[in-house]
Amino acid sequence: MAEHFELPSTIAILPSRNKVLLPGGVVGVRCTSAASVQLVEQELWQKEDLKGLIGVVPMHDSQASDRPLSPRASMLQFLQEGKNFDCGERKSSVGAPPPSDLQPPVGRQTNETIHWHPRGVAARVLALQQHMEKPTSRVTYTVVLEGRCRFGVQEFNVHDLYNTARVTQLDSTKAEMEQAEKDPEVQVLARQFKSVAGDLISLLEPKLKAVERTKALLETASAHKLADIFVASFEGSFDQRLAMLDAVDLRQRLLKATEIITCHLQTLRVAEKISMKVEGHLSKSQKDVLRQQIRAIKDELGDNDDDEDDIVALERKMQSVGMPANVWKHAQRELRRLRKMQPQQPGYGSSRTYLELLAELPWQISSEEQEIDLVAAKDRLDSDHYGLSKVKKRIIEYLAVRKLKPDARGPVLCFVGPPGVGKTSLASSIAGALGRRFIRLSLGGVKDEADIRGHRRTYIGSMPGRLIEGIKRVGVNNPVMLLDEIDKTGADVRGDPASALLEVLDPEQNKTFNDHYLNVPFDVSKVVFVATANRVQTMPAPLLDRMEVIELPGYTPEEKLHIAMRHLIPRVLEQHGITNKHLKIPEPMVELTIQRYTREAGVRNLERHLAALARAAAVKVAEREQSMRRVTGDMIPEVSLMDHGEGRGGLGDAGGVEMEVEAVGIHGREVASAMTDLEPLLVDEAMLEVVLGPPRFDGKEAAERVATPGVAVGLVWTVVGGEVQFVEATAMLGKGDIHLTGQLGDVIKESAQIALTWVRARAAELKLAVAEAGSLLKDRDIHIHFPAGAVPKDGPSAGVTLVTALVSLFGKRCVRADTAMTGEMTLRGLVLPVGGVKDKILAAHRCGIQRVILPERNRKDLQEVPAAILANMEILLAKRMEDVLHQAFEGGCPWKPASRL
Ligand SMILES: Nc1ncnc2c1ncn2[C@@H]1O[C@H](COP(=O)(O)OP(=O)(O)OP(=O)(O)O)[C@@H](O)[C@H]1O
């Protein structure tokens, strides 16, 4: 460029309108105007070597607007192929006024204000091509110019149609430049420039063809050259390029170039970002296309279940349930995983089921709690349940506290009692009174902690625990949840369910209950927990500690009668689709059912028997309706025939009369029976026997059982409440061993040992069959059996019964059939208190036993027994075994009598 260059003092000028050619830049110019064509022909075309020089001077009009090309496009265009611009002299532009310090070219005046720039660039012709326009045969040229060096215009002259100018070279020589580049400031500026230029090349690298060449240029070329080349490469704004043209000083030039390139770099980066976004959108839309294609293929195959749509629906559902932020984050992660999987892939199903659970859980849904109306709650409890006044009172107290302090962390109520006494239905009444939904979790037989807390998702077939499953089912996060049979959970190798329950019931911990399957905390603090149990003895102490035990004892026969008449019969009739117009069960028949067919503490079996009666009645009613239909159904054709064959439509007034006459004549018997069947079915003893079978309990059992020596009537307590048990003892030749049968626990076995020792030690004193007394001690094996072998039995309360059975055996005297007993025995013959006294007395009463022998120290327990029952029974209190024996035998025993109550 400038360094090898001799600039003539006068040079032909090609105006470039609103464009600037810089040294190092290459442009293609289309010369179409007469002036430029003449310039080319006179200055270039005739020269043989095509090495002609012309000056390119920018000129701009006042409306010139900067219209830069995309920087990347312009750079690429330049670096790879150079670029074209039309010298584009509009007619008006030729002869535009020069800048103020120059004389304007003469001869061509227009109204437009056109300014010549006082500086230009001398350009060498690289290529020249002639064109012939059709049909005018006008000659035009395209000339490719390379900018070489800056010049300043001293004076414009007119040479025929085009201009020439007197010029002076502005760019320094090579030597001067080399000298200038040694300046430290220039060196810093040059480094800065090369650095941004390097950044620019790296950014463009993927698109740049001759990247290596450009990089090499950056390494080798001097900074001042590069500055021009780089700026020339961009279609920057006119002003920017003009400023670059004016930057004659090296420092200025480097500064200007750095500024322009930095500006381009930023623009490129923004453009890059935008294009990446656009590409992102594109790929999204491509995905949509793919999805549509898959859908079309599925449709074609008849496989229409659209998983993607399902997942979208699932996501929408998850968004709508209002999960806490941390759970939502977790769910989104899982959803992303699911999206990446194929439906056939292992793990897809489980991942989906998991997400469905998250979407179905009531994170925010609660039943709207109504203002608790204590009067209404009491009415409801009374209308649902007969008796149980103490229990109802406690429930009302509980509700009153909740009314005053809805978020009160009251104790968990635990109803304890035998089956069928109304524990579950009381809990559901509480839910009704609170206006909340009710859900029952049956915990009977739960031995695995995972049953409560769920399995971790790493297990195949893992599921959430019962608690979370229950909450999902009920659909609200504040139900009344009944933990049924909480005493039947038991620990084993699979963990302790009670410990999980502890967490559930602890108000401090249950805000963040952690189900292993769910793996995110769920707040169960709004749930009202109520528990039921048959007995508290088997419950772990910490669990019991969190609950308030409310005992529901068994019912007396009178209470059962009331419950049956008021609650069970109406409910049972309704359940079977009949009314009391169809079936009447009189009170005496209910009493008989209670006495002869049930021996339970609650009313479940009674309800079952009443249901059997209702079923029998339902069959009758259904048959009757059918027979009525048959009768009337037969009548209609008869009438139709009588109606001169005109069909049913002809049934007029006359038809009605004839029908009646004819029907009675033919089907008189059916009509008559249908009329009598309209009376309600009345249950009587015969019907009881037909429907329920022969009586199961006739009150003679005890008498029959104790008819031989060696049998005693005991009272025991099992999970179903008190029970009457017969203890049978027998002796045979042997070595003095004791055999026990009948599903016995360790404590009851010990009691048998104690009993035998006690009897052996007092054989003589008791005046037992003396002839056998010796062998009793030496060569007799004793076998004691507790009938109902399938029922597990344990506890100390059979002690006195065992002694009585042995004494009966060896004394050869039968015990009284009307007397049952209970009590723990010591070796000294003391009778110790036992539990469940009330239930035991109720059981004795149910079984027709009139006398009960109890340990003296159980006296206080008698307060719980209904007075009506005590009035009908003889209760004997014993301190010592001798007292028991004295009362147990027919005609008494020779020992001190027990004190009478
Ligand atoms: N006092 C009562 N008044 C009216 N109905 C009663 C009464 N007690 C029990 N029942 C009825 O007896 C049936 C059995 O009661 P429920 O199922 O509540 O017994 P439960 O004590 O929960 O038994 P389980 O321990 O076996 O679960 C229910 O239909 C209930 O309505």
The ligand as a Gaussian input file, in Angstrom:
#p B3LYP/6-31G(d) Opt

LIG

0 1
 N      -74.741000     -47.690000      71.528000
 C      -75.054000     -47.963000      70.269000
 N      -76.132000     -47.412000      69.726000
 C      -76.455000     -47.675000      68.455000
 N      -75.783000     -48.502000      67.634000
 C      -74.701000     -49.074000      68.137000
 C      -74.269000     -48.835000      69.461000
 N      -73.158000     -49.544000      69.676000
 C      -72.883000     -50.203000      68.539000
 N      -73.800000     -49.916000      67.596000
 C      -73.858000     -50.418000      66.247000
 O      -73.199000     -51.658000      66.207000
 C      -72.487000     -51.835000      64.982000
 C      -71.078000     -52.188000      65.280000
 O      -70.429000     -51.051000      65.803000
 P      -68.953000     -50.624000      65.432000
 O      -68.580000     -51.163000      64.113000
 O      -68.816000     -49.175000      65.664000
 O      -68.194000     -51.452000      66.515000
 P      -66.694000     -51.401000      66.920000
 O      -66.666000     -51.264000      68.381000
 O      -65.983000     -50.378000      66.152000
 O      -66.195000     -52.841000      66.499000
 P      -64.745000     -53.304000      66.039000
 O      -63.854000     -53.246000      67.249000
 O      -64.958000     -54.692000      65.576000
 O      -64.332000     -52.381000      64.963000
 C      -72.627000     -50.556000      64.227000
 O      -73.629000     -50.720000      63.280000
 C      -73.062000     -49.558000      65.300000
 O      -73.840000     -48.542000      64.751000

